[in-house]
């Protein structure tokens, strides 16, 4: 299995794990339990990183130098018809959330996290990864 498919598989496992946690615990329980909260944050963070790795790999396979900043990945993917306008903007927001998680900028907004968990918006990461992977396959990129 190729690098892109390995990353996609990781995201799938992460989404499945988050779905399982959310089905077993109330969102308020997750937010108030140190271990559950940090498990969720870690899965979201590493899933976003896997999405970025997929994007960077696709860019590299297109023969271009990968961007030096993550925000440029969705811009390239949009310019090359991997993502539409909405998906590009969504991926940019996801990257911003990843930066908050990784670097702790201004702390974690628990209301935003509550919305992400309650509405299962973390599934957007998987949807974007699937779309990018499928487009890469169509272009003859070995995932």
C-alpha positions, 0 to 999 in steps of 0.5 A, a space after each residue: 500500500 502506498 504512502 497516500 493510502 496509508 495516510 488515508 487509512 489512518 484518517 479512516 481509523 481516526 474517524 471511526 475511533 472518534 465516532 465510537 467515542 462520541 457514541 459512548 460518551 456525551 460531548 460534555 463528558 469528553 470535554 471535561 475528562 482530561 484523557 478523553 479530551 486529549 485523545 480526541 484532540 490527538 486524533 484530530 491533530 494527527 488526522 489533519 496532519 495526515 491530510 496535509 501529508 496526502 496533499 504534499 505528496 500529491 504536489 510532489 507527485 505532480 513534479 512540484 516542490 511541496 509548499 513551505 507553509 501548510 496553507 499553500 497546500 489547499 491553494 495548490 490543490 484548488 488551482 489544480 482542480 483537486 478541490 473546489 472553492 468551498 473545499 479549499 476554504 474548509 481545508 484552510 480553516 482545518 489547517 488553522 485549527 491544527 495550528 492551534 492544536 499543535 502550537 497552543 495559540 490562544 488555547 483551545 476554544 472549547 465551544 468550537 471543539 464542542 461544535 466539531 464533535 457534536 456535529 461530527 465535523 471532523 469527518 470533513 478531514 476524511 471527505 477531503 482526503 478521499 476526494 484528493 486521493 481519488 483525483 490523484 488516482 484519476 491523474 495516474 498518481 500511484 497512491 
